[in-house]
Structures are given as structure tokens and as C-alpha cells.
Amino acid sequence: MLRERLIAALGSDGVKTEPEDLAVYSFDAYTDGGRPAAVVLPKSTQEVSAIVKIARDCGEPIVARGAGTGLCGGAVPTAGGVIVSLMRMNRILELDLQNRRVRVQPGVMNLDVSRQVAPEGLFYAPDPSSQQISTIGGNIATNAGGPHCLSYGTTVNHVLGLEVVDNAGEVFATSIDDAGYDLTAALVGSEGTLGLVTSAWLGLLALPEAVRVWVAAFDEMDAASEAVSAIIAAGIVPTALEMMDAVIVAAVEAAFHAGYPTDAAALLLVESAGFEEDVAASEAAIHAIVNAHGARYWKSARTLAERNALWAGRKGAAGATGRIAPNYYTQDVCVPRSKLPQALRAVEAAARSNQITVGNVFHAGDGNLHPLLMYDKSDARQVAAVVETGNVILQSAIELGGTISGEHGIGWEKRDAMTRIYSTADLATMGRVRDVFDPRRMLNPEKIFPSGVRCPEVAPP
Ligand SMILES: Cc1cc2nc3c(=O)[nH]c(=O)nc-3n(C[C@H](O)[C@H](O)[C@H](O)COP(=O)(O)OP(=O)(O)OC[C@H]3O[C@@H](n4cnc5c(N)ncnc54)[C@H](O)[C@@H]3O)c2cc1C
């Protein structure tokens, strides 16, 4: 019944129900879990609307899916249902140069937006390291961040309006220009639990006049962390401020020959952009600060090719870990910047006591840690050790005044950890917001909200 109705709405080319297809759509970059009843690949908002109405009639949950690069099990069909892949809705619909904005379908890749508007001297600022392979729809649903979000802000700061299909299959639009509640911001980061994004207006920025990237090397992680705090405390906000440890640098250099020094305990990758005089002033100030914190190496990349090489190394870091172990798990936690030294020591201690190799590559300026825990999935001891290490790191971030996710989202992975930072009353409030958009809780069920917390427990008293 479900299959026949979906085929009638989309044609057989847009509906997948073969076991091998369902298996392929059962996981994301974090995990696998559950099997969908069907996978559908709509080409228009009208088709998304029809799918939601059919799934609703058949009592099937609906899970929106972009490229499946999510790192928290957000697009995984843990409760079965219909997976709505937005990958065929991949057109840039409208470029409004006068208002510096662009309207795109959700399946457009992040980097393609900047590529498309670069000839006009513009770019789209949010730049997750997955930007070549993740979609705007997925970025919106997770409120994706990235190295350059330190000064430009995350996805929520660049989405101007949305077209959304709601839980009943009806289409509605939001705009940040609307008076009243900012529903656009409410939908960004909602991980597919409030509606399916079918198009988005994105704000564009002018390409800066000058861009410079620097590398500073330190003999100790603590010194590099303290330099990060000192840079921000001095009132300088670089466009990006990233840190990498020796484990990551060795893997990246072997894979990409980015030009990083390989004999340091920690590297800072710092970028400033803006007017030439401002960038030059930042360079002098940042150089002085890192020197005062014991940097023993400093390199300035002045050409585009040099800058690109340094960034290619950073953005390819996760892939480069394939040289260390067959699998890695990325923890994503945030701590106050001033607590970076303690947080990194906690990561190191947790990995050591569980005999796990850890590599750190992260958005230091935001205090957003990404310890990559290396392991071999076929070894049960290592799997258990990684789970334990990740858990200890999560708890230590909370104890340092931080939070359980910096940018990857809650999804399936961290829903139970929500109770560690939110009270029952907090979760009930969030539940009430969700119920306004999706009272039947059929949009991406089993995500964000803790297991065992059912509707009545988070419903209004
Ligand atoms: C190597 C690597 C590096 C990464 N670096 C970063 C980084 O720097 N910063 C960062 O924030 N993340 C990063 N990520 C995580 C991931 O790329 C982001 O979360 C990204 O936004 C997910 O996009 P996606 O298209 O793959 O979405 P998916 O994984 O397919 O889905 C993610 C979530 O969005 C929902 N969703 C997808 N499309 C829609 C839609 N149209 N409407 C409603 N809901 C939808 C899904 O249901 C799911 O909950 C990285 C991942 C990898 C593998």
C-alpha cells in the first residue's frame, strides 16, 4: 500500500524498496540503525508534500536526509518509516545580487553556493569541514558550524528564510523579515523534527579585500590553548582559529603535504580577513601574542595557493586519520575558551586510561573540541574503550561549564545525554515547541529527546 502510493506520486524511479537500497540508507557518518520501509527521492516541494501526506496516512514516520554526513545519527531511521532524500532537489533557484542573497533547494552542496557566487565577488560564510559533501538542508537542520564561524557566525546567522513542508504535508514559508516570533531561527538546528526544508534563502557576504593565514607551532598544547584565549581576550577576532595536535599533523602531512611543521606538540592555524590595513594590524598583534606564549615557529601564507594548501590539510584531517586506524569516532563538545587547557588534559587522560589513540583537531577559537578517537571496529575491546572515552570527555566538558555538542547536533547519539544538561522542565518546554509543529511526533522520531521520555512526560501539565 505504502509503496504503491509512493510510486503513484513519484514514479518508480523515485522510490526505493529493495533490501540493498534500504541498507544503504540505514546509516550516516556516525552509525547505522533500523531499516526504512522505503526511501524516496522527490524532485519538487509538491512531491515532498505528497510523500508526507502518504506516510502520514500509512502511519509511517518520516526522516529527512541530505548527504548522510551527519555525525550523531540524525538521519538514521531508528524507528523505520520513510526516508526522504533531498539529494535530487539540488538546484540554485534564484540569485538576488541587489540584496546579496540566493535561494537554493536543500540538496545543493554547501561549497557549490560559494563557487556559484564567487564570480560576483560574494561567498556563503558557514563552512563545515564537510562542505564539499554536505547539503544546505542538512546544514540548516544541524545549524552547522565550521572554521570560519568564529567571526561570521553559524548557519542560523545566514539563513534569511525557509520554505518548509510540515507534518501534515502542508507548505509554509518563514522569513527573518516577518514581525513576531522568529520561526526561521526555531527551524534551524531542529534536526528534521519540526518540518522538511524544501528551499532556503541564504545571505551572502562580499569576498574580503585581503586574507592572510598563519601557522604557529608550540612545544606544548597548554601554551597553544593559552595563546588562543589571549588572542580573543586582546579583542582580536580572527576569521578562523583552529588547533591541531601532533597526531593529526603527522597524518595530515603524510596525506596532503600541507606544509605544516611535524615536530611540534600543537599548531594553531589562524586566518584574518578584511581590509589590508586591518589584516596587517592583526598579523602584528597575533604574532606578538603567540611569541609571548612560546611559539617557536611562525609562517605566513600570502598566496592563494599557500593558503589553500594550509586549509586543505585542516579540512582533510578526518580523512587523513585512515592512516592511523581503520575507524575513528569524533566527539563534539564545547567548553569556555579559558578552560581549553583543562579540557584537553581531560581528553588525553581519558584516552590514555582506555588505551585509545586520540588526535585533536578543532575550532579552538570557539572552545569547540573534536577529539578523534581511533579504533578498529572489529575489535570489541576497542569499541568499548572508545565509547567509554567519549563518555568521559562529554562529562568532563559539562563539568568545565561546557555543553554536549558544539555543532554536530544531538540526533540519536546524544539524546540521552540531554538529561545531563537539561532538567525535566527544560525538556518539557522543548517538547511543547515540538508538539506545536509535529503533535504526532512522526518527523524524525527518537531524535533529540531522551529515550524513555515519552510525550506525556514532556507535555504541558
Ligand atoms: C569529515 C566530516 C567533517 C565534518 N565537519 C563538520 C564541521 O566542520 N561542522 C559541522 O557543523 N559539521 C561537520 N560535520 C557533520 C555534518 O557534515 C554536518 O552535520 C552536516 O550539516 C550534515 O549535512 P548532511 O547533508 O550530510 O545531512 P544528513 O547527515 O543527511 O542529515 C543531518 C540531519 O539533518 C536532517 N535533514 C537533512 N536534510 C533536511 C531537510 N531538507 N529538512 C529537514 N531536515 C533535514 C536529517 O534528518 C538529520 O537529522 C562533518 C562531517 C564529516 C563526515
The ligand as an SDF file (V2000), in Angstrom:
LIG
                    3D

 53 58  0  0  0  0  0  0  0  0999 V2000
   34.5840   14.7160    7.6010 C   0  0  0  0  0  0  0  0  0  0  0  0
   33.4470   15.4640    8.2440 C   0  0  0  0  0  0  0  0  0  0  0  0
   33.6540   16.7620    8.6760 C   0  0  0  0  0  0  0  0  0  0  0  0
   32.6090   17.4730    9.2680 C   0  0  0  0  0  0  0  0  0  0  0  0
   32.8200   18.7600    9.6660 N   0  0  0  0  0  0  0  0  0  0  0  0
   31.8140   19.4720   10.2110 C   0  0  0  0  0  0  0  0  0  0  0  0
   32.0140   20.8270   10.6230 C   0  0  0  0  0  0  0  0  0  0  0  0
   33.0970   21.4040   10.4850 O   0  0  0  0  0  0  0  0  0  0  0  0
   30.9550   21.4900   11.1590 N   0  0  0  0  0  0  0  0  0  0  0  0
   29.7320   20.8930   11.3110 C   0  0  0  0  0  0  0  0  0  0  0  0
   28.7890   21.5500   11.8060 O   0  0  0  0  0  0  0  0  0  0  0  0
   29.5220   19.6130   10.9410 N   0  0  0  0  0  0  0  0  0  0  0  0
   30.5210   18.8890   10.3860 C   0  0  0  0  0  0  0  0  0  0  0  0
   30.3030   17.5910   10.0140 N   0  0  0  0  0  0  0  0  0  0  0  0
   28.9820   16.9640   10.2480 C   0  0  0  0  0  0  0  0  0  0  0  0
   27.9950   17.0590    9.0490 C   0  0  0  0  0  0  0  0  0  0  0  0
   28.6850   17.2060    7.8300 O   0  0  0  0  0  0  0  0  0  0  0  0
   27.0160   18.2140    9.2610 C   0  0  0  0  0  0  0  0  0  0  0  0
   26.1880   17.9360   10.3750 O   0  0  0  0  0  0  0  0  0  0  0  0
   26.1250   18.4960    8.0410 C   0  0  0  0  0  0  0  0  0  0  0  0
   25.3780   19.6700    8.2910 O   0  0  0  0  0  0  0  0  0  0  0  0
   25.1720   17.3560    7.6860 C   0  0  0  0  0  0  0  0  0  0  0  0
   24.6820   17.5900    6.3770 O   0  0  0  0  0  0  0  0  0  0  0  0
   24.0930   16.3670    5.5060 P   0  0  0  0  0  0  0  0  0  0  0  0
   23.6100   16.9240    4.2140 O   0  0  0  0  0  0  0  0  0  0  0  0
   25.0790   15.2850    5.3880 O   0  0  0  0  0  0  0  0  0  0  0  0
   22.8630   15.9400    6.4140 O   0  0  0  0  0  0  0  0  0  0  0  0
   22.4100   14.4900    6.9400 P   0  0  0  0  0  0  0  0  0  0  0  0
   23.5200   13.8280    7.6750 O   0  0  0  0  0  0  0  0  0  0  0  0
   21.8040   13.7350    5.8150 O   0  0  0  0  0  0  0  0  0  0  0  0
   21.2630   14.9080    7.9670 O   0  0  0  0  0  0  0  0  0  0  0  0
   21.5870   15.5860    9.1510 C   0  0  0  0  0  0  0  0  0  0  0  0
   20.3010   15.9700    9.8870 C   0  0  0  0  0  0  0  0  0  0  0  0
   19.5680   16.9140    9.1210 O   0  0  0  0  0  0  0  0  0  0  0  0
   18.2440   16.4580    8.8440 C   0  0  0  0  0  0  0  0  0  0  0  0
   17.9380   16.9460    7.4910 N   0  0  0  0  0  0  0  0  0  0  0  0
   18.6690   16.7770    6.3690 C   0  0  0  0  0  0  0  0  0  0  0  0
   18.1110   17.4440    5.3400 N   0  0  0  0  0  0  0  0  0  0  0  0
   16.9920   18.0430    5.8230 C   0  0  0  0  0  0  0  0  0  0  0  0
   15.9780   18.8660    5.2530 C   0  0  0  0  0  0  0  0  0  0  0  0
   15.9980   19.2260    3.9650 N   0  0  0  0  0  0  0  0  0  0  0  0
   14.9630   19.2930    6.0570 N   0  0  0  0  0  0  0  0  0  0  0  0
   14.9120   18.9500    7.3640 C   0  0  0  0  0  0  0  0  0  0  0  0
   15.8470   18.1670    7.9530 N   0  0  0  0  0  0  0  0  0  0  0  0
   16.8690   17.7280    7.1920 C   0  0  0  0  0  0  0  0  0  0  0  0
   18.3250   14.9490    8.9850 C   0  0  0  0  0  0  0  0  0  0  0  0
   17.0710   14.3880    9.3330 O   0  0  0  0  0  0  0  0  0  0  0  0
   19.3410   14.8050   10.1120 C   0  0  0  0  0  0  0  0  0  0  0  0
   18.7010   14.9890   11.3530 O   0  0  0  0  0  0  0  0  0  0  0  0
   31.3380   16.8530    9.4310 C   0  0  0  0  0  0  0  0  0  0  0  0
   31.1360   15.5500    8.9750 C   0  0  0  0  0  0  0  0  0  0  0  0
   32.1770   14.8490    8.3970 C   0  0  0  0  0  0  0  0  0  0  0  0
   31.9210   13.4500    7.9160 C   0  0  0  0  0  0  0  0  0  0  0  0
  1  2  1  0
  2  3  1  0
  2 52  2  0
  3  4  2  0
  4  5  1  0
  4 50  1  0
  5  6  2  0
  6  7  1  0
  6 13  1  0
  7  8  2  0
  7  9  1  0
  9 10  1  0
 10 11  2  0
 10 12  1  0
 12 13  2  0
 13 14  1  0
 14 15  1  0
 14 50  1  0
 15 16  1  0
 16 17  1  0
 16 18  1  0
 18 19  1  0
 18 20  1  0
 20 21  1  0
 20 22  1  0
 22 23  1  0
 23 24  1  0
 24 25  2  0
 24 26  1  0
 24 27  1  0
 27 28  1  0
 28 29  2  0
 28 30  1  0
 28 31  1  0
 31 32  1  0
 32 33  1  0
 33 34  1  0
 33 48  1  0
 34 35  1  0
 35 36  1  0
 35 46  1  0
 36 37  1  0
 36 45  1  0
 37 38  2  0
 38 39  1  0
 39 40  1  0
 39 45  2  0
 40 41  1  0
 40 42  2  0
 42 43  1  0
 43 44  2  0
 44 45  1  0
 46 47  1  0
 46 48  1  0
 48 49  1  0
 50 51  2  0
 51 52  1  0
 52 53  1  0
M  END
$$$$
